[in-house]
């Protein structure tokens, strides 16, 4: 009888311990309580970005920032040789202010930043690529990269002034500072989709 009583007491003790454990640690938990510091940090990270020309763009645009330290990128050459900053080339303040209007620090960065462009006048500003049109033509006279399927070779800086469509081509359409190698022919093929540079051969 005494053995039975001990077993019964042991079972009861185990059941009490199990229920106590469930009540204390294993019961479904409600939402975790944020500390005031955590709430402040979350609110700060979701704060809207107020764009200004002197802000540190690299805080959010980390992929572009990495190109400024990669010697294979044009952005790195510009930073090292001309001590440029983001705002040296990206001068379209009105557009930049507009596209950052609803941005927050927690937003996912778009794969391609296409809202703002770098105008040729910025590239050709004093102290930068400020050579005459004739000098620019001479610099690329022997470039063979733009050769079509018929063997026609064109000077990339000569075609820019041939027609109204060519006049719309920007320096940055062929010279991407944030990619390892720009392929000017990719710009051509957007119109010359048959791989022939002679006009009026497609339509």
Backbone bond lengths (Angstrom), bond angles and torsions (degrees), N, CA, C in turn:
res aa  C-N    CA-C-N  psi(-1)  N-CA   C-N-CA  omega(-1)  CA-C   N-CA-C  phi
1 X - - - 1.447 - - 1.532 110.68 -
2 X 1.356 113.55 -41.34 1.457 117.85 -179.17 1.526 110.44 -64.17
3 X 1.363 117.17 -38.79 1.467 120.74 178.68 1.513 111.10 -62.60
4 X 1.333 115.95 -39.26 1.462 120.36 179.80 1.528 110.44 -64.94
5 X 1.339 115.81 -39.53 1.460 120.84 -179.97 1.525 110.25 -64.79
6 X 1.347 116.13 -41.66 1.459 119.69 179.07 1.523 111.56 -63.66
7 X 1.339 115.67 -42.58 1.464 119.85 177.94 1.518 110.65 -61.80
8 X 1.338 115.90 -43.91 1.463 120.57 -179.25 1.528 110.56 -61.76
9 X 1.365 115.52 -43.98 1.456 119.22 179.23 1.530 110.96 -64.18
10 X 1.342 115.42 -37.56 1.467 119.45 178.94 1.522 111.37 -64.18
11 X 1.347 115.65 -42.54 1.469 120.64 179.30 1.525 110.06 -64.19
12 X 1.313 115.83 -43.46 1.472 120.12 179.85 1.530 110.26 -62.06
13 X 1.366 115.07 -42.11 1.466 118.64 -179.58 1.529 110.58 -62.95
14 X 1.332 116.72 -40.88 1.464 120.54 178.53 1.526 111.42 -63.91
15 X 1.348 115.74 -41.71 1.462 119.29 179.94 1.522 111.23 -65.19
16 X 1.351 116.55 -41.27 1.459 120.34 178.63 1.528 110.13 -62.60
17 X 1.343 116.65 -43.24 1.465 120.61 -179.77 1.527 111.05 -63.60
18 X 1.341 115.56 -40.62 1.460 119.89 -179.69 1.521 110.87 -64.51
19 X 1.359 116.26 -44.82 1.470 119.11 179.47 1.517 111.47 -65.62
20 X 1.317 116.81 -37.72 1.463 120.22 178.80 1.517 110.54 -64.81
21 X 1.342 116.10 -40.94 1.469 120.31 178.78 1.519 110.38 -63.55
22 X 1.323 116.52 -40.73 1.463 119.80 -179.99 1.517 110.44 -65.56
23 X 1.342 114.95 -39.75 1.463 117.93 -178.35 1.521 111.57 -69.31
24 X 1.337 116.15 -34.84 1.457 119.43 -175.04 1.523 113.73 -87.76
25 X 1.318 117.13 -46.31 1.456 117.87 -169.91 1.504 116.16 -122.91
26 X 1.288 119.71 -19.50 1.465 120.37 -172.52 1.508 113.11 -108.22
27 X 1.310 117.48 -1.63 1.456 118.33 179.73 1.511 109.67 -73.71
28 X 1.330 117.90 155.54 1.469 120.46 179.28 1.518 109.76 -55.39
29 X 1.297 115.68 134.75 1.460 121.40 -177.85 1.521 110.11 -95.95
30 X 1.295 116.60 143.08 1.454 122.26 175.04 1.511 109.52 -79.85
31 X 1.303 117.52 -178.18 1.458 121.09 178.86 1.522 110.37 -57.01
32 X 1.329 115.51 138.54 1.450 119.44 -179.48 1.515 109.48 -66.64
33 X 1.315 114.41 142.91 1.452 119.76 -179.40 1.528 109.27 -84.01
34 X 1.327 117.10 122.50 1.458 121.56 177.83 1.520 109.15 -80.27
35 X 1.299 114.84 141.34 1.457 118.08 171.84 1.517 107.91 -77.53
36 X 1.308 116.22 163.72 1.463 120.38 178.74 1.522 110.52 -60.17
37 X 1.346 116.40 -35.61 1.467 120.63 179.37 1.515 111.88 -65.35
38 X 1.372 116.10 -41.66 1.462 119.94 178.99 1.515 110.82 -64.04
39 X 1.348 115.85 -42.79 1.466 119.34 -179.97 1.520 110.67 -61.22
40 X 1.322 116.27 -42.07 1.457 119.96 179.86 1.510 111.85 -64.19
41 X 1.361 115.33 -39.49 1.465 119.51 -179.12 1.523 110.61 -67.02
42 X 1.350 117.58 -42.28 1.464 121.21 179.48 1.526 111.06 -64.88
43 X 1.322 116.18 -40.14 1.455 118.84 178.79 1.525 110.94 -66.28
44 X 1.346 115.33 -36.78 1.457 119.27 -179.50 1.524 110.93 -67.45
45 X 1.366 117.20 -40.47 1.466 119.99 -177.83 1.522 111.27 -69.31
46 X 1.335 116.80 -24.55 1.462 119.89 179.25 1.524 112.04 -95.28
47 X 1.321 115.87 5.60 1.457 119.78 -178.81 1.522 110.47 -64.35
48 X 1.308 115.84 147.61 1.457 119.68 -179.01 1.522 110.87 -71.67
49 X 1.324 114.42 147.82 1.456 121.15 178.98 1.519 108.54 -86.99
50 X 1.300 115.82 125.57 1.465 120.59 175.36 1.522 106.49 -103.55
51 X 1.340 116.43 107.76 1.460 120.06 -174.47 1.519 111.66 -73.60
52 X 1.328 115.28 140.99 1.462 121.49 171.92 1.523 107.40 -148.88
53 X 1.331 118.57 153.51 1.471 121.32 -175.99 1.521 114.13 -59.52
54 X 1.341 117.34 -24.13 1.462 119.27 -176.57 1.526 113.44 -101.11
55 X 1.325 117.49 11.22 1.463 119.47 -179.98 1.535 110.75 -75.22
56 X 1.321 116.80 162.18 1.459 122.29 178.82 1.528 108.90 -88.10
57 X 1.327 116.22 95.04 1.470 122.03 -176.77 1.530 111.85 -62.07
58 X 1.347 116.35 -29.07 1.470 120.70 -173.81 1.524 112.68 -68.04
59 X 1.331 117.73 -15.33 1.465 120.53 178.24 1.522 110.80 -58.99
60 X 1.326 116.50 -41.98 1.475 121.23 -179.66 1.526 112.19 -101.34
61 X 1.332 116.47 -40.60 1.463 120.97 -175.23 1.533 109.83 -89.77
62 X 1.338 114.70 68.67 1.470 120.02 -173.10 1.527 112.81 -70.33
63 X 1.334 118.03 -33.72 1.471 120.28 -179.96 1.528 110.28 -65.66
64 X 1.323 116.31 -43.81 1.463 119.72 178.44 1.530 109.92 -67.29
65 X 1.318 116.70 -36.33 1.466 120.72 179.41 1.529 110.69 -62.12
66 X 1.342 116.40 -37.26 1.470 120.21 -179.43 1.522 111.45 -63.90
67 X 1.327 117.64 -31.05 1.470 120.32 -179.38 1.527 111.50 -68.80
68 X 1.306 117.08 -20.17 1.464 120.61 180.00 1.532 111.71 -76.36
69 X 1.321 116.34 -10.52 1.463 120.90 178.90 1.525 111.87 -115.27
70 X 1.322 116.64 1.43 1.462 122.32 -178.73 1.529 108.87 -101.89
71 X 1.329 116.52 113.49 1.462 121.62 -175.08 1.510 115.41 -60.28
72 X 1.330 118.52 -15.75 1.463 120.31 179.46 1.530 112.03 -84.97
73 X 1.301 117.41 -4.28 1.464 121.82 -176.09 1.525 112.07 -102.51
74 X 1.318 115.99 144.48 1.448 120.95 177.25 1.519 112.32 -62.28
75 X 1.325 116.94 -33.20 1.463 120.35 179.54 1.523 110.91 -60.96
76 X 1.328 116.01 -39.22 1.468 120.82 179.70 1.527 110.79 -65.19
77 X 1.327 116.20 -42.36 1.470 120.35 178.79 1.524 110.05 -61.27
78 X 1.325 116.88 -42.48 1.457 120.52 179.40 1.529 111.44 -63.58
79 X 1.329 116.54 -41.80 1.463 120.50 -179.06 1.524 110.42 -66.31
80 X 1.332 116.48 -44.84 1.460 120.10 -175.17 1.527 113.20 -75.29
81 X 1.321 117.05 -41.01 1.463 119.73 -174.11 1.530 113.75 -91.69
82 X 1.322 116.30 -27.71 1.474 118.54 -177.64 1.527 112.61 -120.22
83 X 1.339 116.57 2.78 1.471 121.70 179.75 1.539 112.01 51.87
84 X 1.321 115.74 40.54 1.461 119.36 179.20 1.527 110.61 -77.18
85 X 1.318 115.03 162.08 1.456 123.37 172.83 1.525 107.36 -125.88
86 X 1.314 117.03 174.88 1.469 119.87 179.51 1.530 110.49 -54.58
87 X 1.331 115.55 -44.64 1.468 120.52 -175.09 1.524 113.04 -71.84
88 X 1.337 118.08 -9.48 1.466 120.24 176.48 1.516 110.22 -67.65
89 X 1.329 116.38 -40.72 1.465 121.71 -177.98 1.527 112.57 -99.79
90 X 1.322 116.49 -36.80 1.465 120.62 -178.17 1.528 108.39 -91.48
91 X 1.327 114.95 86.27 1.469 121.10 -172.19 1.528 113.37 -106.12
92 X 1.322 117.79 1.61 1.460 121.24 -177.35 1.534 109.32 -80.01
93 X 1.330 115.43 76.84 1.468 121.28 -173.10 1.526 113.21 -58.95
94 X 1.324 117.16 -41.10 1.468 120.28 -177.17 1.519 111.30 -62.60
95 X 1.330 116.79 -46.29 1.465 120.42 -179.64 1.521 111.01 -68.18
96 X 1.316 116.98 -43.56 1.463 120.49 -179.52 1.525 111.13 -62.12
97 X 1.304 117.11 -40.15 1.463 120.91 177.48 1.526 110.59 -63.59
98 X 1.323 115.28 -40.57 1.476 120.20 -178.49 1.522 112.10 -67.26
99 X 1.335 118.13 -45.19 1.467 120.12 -175.73 1.524 112.03 -72.96
100 X 1.326 118.09 -19.39 1.463 121.10 177.66 1.531 112.41 -93.37
101 X 1.317 116.65 1.35 1.460 121.14 -172.11 1.525 113.36 -56.79
102 X 1.322 118.20 -44.34 1.464 121.06 -178.10 1.528 112.33 -107.40
103 X 1.322 116.27 13.08 1.470 119.82 -177.65 1.523 111.03 -76.62
104 X 1.338 115.05 147.40 1.464 120.77 173.75 1.520 108.40 -126.64
105 X 1.309 115.74 164.37 1.462 121.24 -177.31 1.522 112.04 -66.48
106 X 1.342 117.85 -16.70 1.462 120.73 -178.04 1.529 112.72 -98.57
107 X 1.331 117.58 -0.49 1.473 120.42 179.62 1.517 111.10 -64.24
108 X 1.335 115.42 148.19 1.462 120.69 173.03 1.522 107.85 -78.08
109 X 1.325 116.35 130.49 1.461 119.96 -178.97 1.526 110.54 -70.19
110 X 1.325 118.87 136.38 1.467 120.61 176.18 1.517 110.51 -64.70
111 X 1.335 116.20 150.43 1.468 120.47 -178.74 1.518 111.67 -65.56
112 X 1.318 116.52 -33.16 1.466 120.17 -179.74 1.512 108.84 -130.67
113 X 1.315 115.50 127.57 1.458 120.16 178.34 1.519 108.09 -90.65
114 X 1.322 116.11 98.11 1.465 119.38 -170.37 1.521 113.79 -115.77
115 X 1.320 117.27 -2.47 1.459 119.20 -176.48 1.525 112.16 -74.18
116 X 1.318 115.97 -31.44 1.461 120.10 -178.10 1.522 109.10 -115.59
117 X 1.317 116.86 139.21 1.460 120.02 -179.57 1.524 110.32 -121.26
118 X 1.325 115.11 160.03 1.462 121.17 176.79 1.521 107.00 -99.34
119 X 1.303 116.57 116.03 1.461 121.63 -175.69 1.528 111.06 -77.92
120 X 1.348 117.51 149.14 1.469 120.87 178.01 1.527 113.12 -53.62
121 X 1.320 117.69 -35.26 1.469 120.81 179.90 1.524 111.23 -60.62
122 X 1.332 116.41 -31.16 1.461 120.04 177.94 1.520 109.98 -70.06
123 X 1.329 116.82 -42.95 1.469 121.23 179.21 1.526 111.10 -65.25
124 X 1.324 116.18 -34.19 1.466 121.40 -174.96 1.530 112.86 -95.39
125 X 1.319 116.79 13.75 1.463 120.15 -179.67 1.526 110.70 -65.01
126 X 1.302 116.35 159.04 1.469 121.64 -179.88 1.526 110.46 -55.57
127 X 1.309 115.08 132.74 1.457 120.38 -179.73 1.510 113.42 88.72
128 X 1.328 116.33 -7.13 1.471 119.97 178.60 1.535 108.25 -109.93
129 X 1.334 117.67 -123.56 1.467 121.02 -179.54 1.531 108.69 -93.32
130 X 1.335 115.23 59.31 1.462 120.02 -173.49 1.525 112.00 -95.76
131 X 1.334 115.48 57.52 1.466 120.55 176.47 1.527 108.23 -102.96
132 X 1.291 116.65 160.26 1.464 120.43 -179.34 1.526 109.99 -70.55
133 X 1.331 115.46 162.85 1.464 120.59 178.70 1.527 110.74 -59.41
134 X 1.334 117.06 -39.53 1.470 120.68 179.72 1.526 111.29 -65.56
135 X 1.323 115.98 -40.47 1.468 119.21 178.16 1.522 111.35 -65.48
136 X 1.328 116.10 -37.98 1.462 120.02 179.14 1.531 110.32 -65.84
137 X 1.328 116.34 -40.68 1.469 120.69 176.66 1.522 110.39 -60.66
138 X 1.317 116.56 -42.37 1.464 120.98 -178.61 1.530 111.12 -65.37
139 X 1.328 116.26 -36.08 1.465 120.57 -178.91 1.532 112.34 -64.14
140 X 1.339 116.62 -29.08 1.470 119.82 -176.46 1.528 112.51 -115.65
141 X 1.318 117.01 18.58 1.469 120.73 -178.15 1.525 112.07 -61.57
142 X 1.320 118.08 -31.94 1.469 121.17 -176.49 1.526 113.47 -100.00
143 X 1.304 117.34 8.91 1.466 120.44 179.83 1.523 109.37 -70.57
144 X 1.314 116.78 128.09 1.480 121.01 -177.49 1.528 112.50 -107.12
145 X 1.309 116.52 4.07 1.467 120.07 -175.73 1.528 112.17 -60.81
146 X 1.331 116.94 -34.76 1.457 120.26 -178.98 1.530 110.04 -97.11
147 X 1.310 115.00 78.89 1.465 122.42 176.14 1.521 107.26 -123.51
148 X 1.333 116.70 122.99 1.463 118.99 -174.71 1.529 112.20 -83.86
149 X 1.324 115.77 -176.98 1.469 121.54 -176.22 1.527 112.61 -66.84
150 X 1.339 117.62 -16.03 1.468 121.69 178.64 1.533 111.65 -96.60
151 X 1.327 116.63 1.71 1.457 120.41 -179.80 1.520 113.71 87.79
152 X 1.329 117.00 5.23 1.460 120.16 178.18 1.519 109.40 -74.82
153 X 1.328 115.86 124.76 1.458 121.02 -178.98 1.521 109.37 -108.08
154 X 1.330 116.98 134.64 1.460 120.53 -179.94 1.527 109.69 -125.90
155 X 1.309 114.52 149.23 1.457 121.50 174.76 1.529 107.04 -82.26
156 X 1.314 118.79 120.11 1.469 120.14 -174.05 1.518 114.33 -57.91
157 X 1.335 118.17 -31.64 1.457 119.38 -179.33 1.527 112.24 -86.31
158 X 1.314 117.02 -11.88 1.462 119.93 176.42 1.521 110.82 -80.63
159 X 1.322 117.67 -39.68 1.467 120.76 -175.18 1.517 112.35 -69.52
160 X 1.312 117.77 -20.64 1.465 119.83 -176.00 1.525 113.19 -60.26
161 X 1.320 118.31 -25.53 1.456 120.05 -178.55 1.514 114.46 -106.15
162 X 1.339 118.26 8.93 1.462 120.21 -173.84 1.522 113.64 -72.53
163 X 1.323 117.04 -44.24 1.464 120.69 -177.08 1.509 108.74 -136.86
164 X 1.316 115.34 170.86 1.471 119.64 179.07 1.525 110.53 -59.19
165 X 1.315 117.59 -39.78 1.463 121.19 179.31 1.514 112.52 -63.05
166 X 1.323 116.26 -40.85 1.459 119.95 178.91 1.527 111.51 -69.04
167 X 1.304 117.56 -29.82 1.459 120.75 179.68 1.527 111.62 -66.98
168 X 1.330 116.53 -19.99 1.463 120.69 179.95 1.529 112.79 -81.95
169 X 1.318 117.38 -8.70 1.462 120.83 -179.11 1.530 109.17 -70.15
170 X 1.319 116.31 130.26 1.457 121.69 178.60 1.526 110.08 -96.68
171 X 1.311 116.66 155.80 1.474 120.48 176.12 1.532 109.79 -54.37
172 X 1.337 115.73 -42.23 1.468 120.71 -176.28 1.527 113.23 -70.83
173 X 1.342 117.98 -11.73 1.471 119.88 175.72 1.526 110.55 -68.39
174 X 1.320 116.10 -30.23 1.468 120.55 -179.66 1.525 112.67 -109.29
175 X 1.315 116.10 -28.37 1.470 121.25 -177.66 1.520 109.19 -111.58
176 X 1.313 116.10 90.77 1.460 120.01 178.75 1.519 109.37 -90.11
177 X 1.319 116.29 124.02 1.460 120.71 -176.78 1.524 112.85 -79.84
178 X 1.338 116.49 -16.86 1.460 119.80 -175.19 1.524 112.84 -109.47
179 X 1.330 116.98 18.26 1.465 122.35 174.36 1.524 108.26 -126.81
180 X 1.328 115.44 151.62 1.468 119.43 -175.03 1.519 111.76 -63.32
181 X 1.333 117.79 -39.73 1.466 119.84 -178.90 1.515 109.42 -144.72
182 X 1.298 115.01 124.27 1.463 119.66 176.95 1.517 108.83 -84.09
183 X 1.317 116.76 141.29 1.455 121.31 177.92 1.527 107.88 -118.46
184 X 1.324 115.44 99.51 1.465 120.37 -176.79 1.525 111.46 -59.81
185 X 1.333 117.47 -31.42 1.467 120.71 -178.91 1.521 111.86 -62.80
186 X 1.332 117.61 -25.53 1.470 120.38 177.53 1.521 110.77 -64.30
187 X 1.326 116.51 -32.29 1.459 120.32 176.73 1.525 110.24 -70.37
188 X 1.319 116.10 -40.94 1.474 120.25 -179.61 1.529 112.11 -63.40
189 X 1.332 115.71 -40.75 1.460 119.42 -172.43 1.533 112.00 -70.27
190 X 1.313 117.08 -14.70 1.461 118.51 177.33 1.530 111.12 -64.73
191 X 1.343 116.44 -25.61 1.476 120.86 174.55 1.525 111.07 -111.10
192 X 1.320 116.21 -44.74 1.472 121.01 -179.23 1.531 108.55 -87.13
193 X 1.336 114.86 63.22 1.467 119.99 -171.75 1.521 113.54 -71.61
194 X 1.327 117.23 -11.31 1.474 119.90 176.40 1.526 111.23 -90.70
195 X 1.324 116.24 0.59 1.457 119.87 179.20 1.514 113.72 76.19
196 X 1.352 116.85 19.89 1.466 121.62 179.63 1.529 107.26 -122.05
197 X 1.338 116.36 126.90 1.458 120.10 -176.33 1.526 113.79 -84.78
198 X 1.323 117.16 -14.43 1.464 119.44 179.13 1.517 109.09 -69.80
199 X 1.320 116.50 135.95 1.474 120.90 -177.98 1.543 110.89 -75.47
200 X 1.301 115.28 158.29 1.472 123.86 176.45 1.521 113.31 63.62
201 X 1.314 118.44 24.49 1.461 120.52 177.42 1.527 111.47 -99.29
202 X 1.323 116.58 -9.32 1.464 119.52 -176.99 1.508 111.72 -108.28
203 X 1.326 117.87 -39.84 1.476 120.41 -172.97 1.527 109.72 -121.06
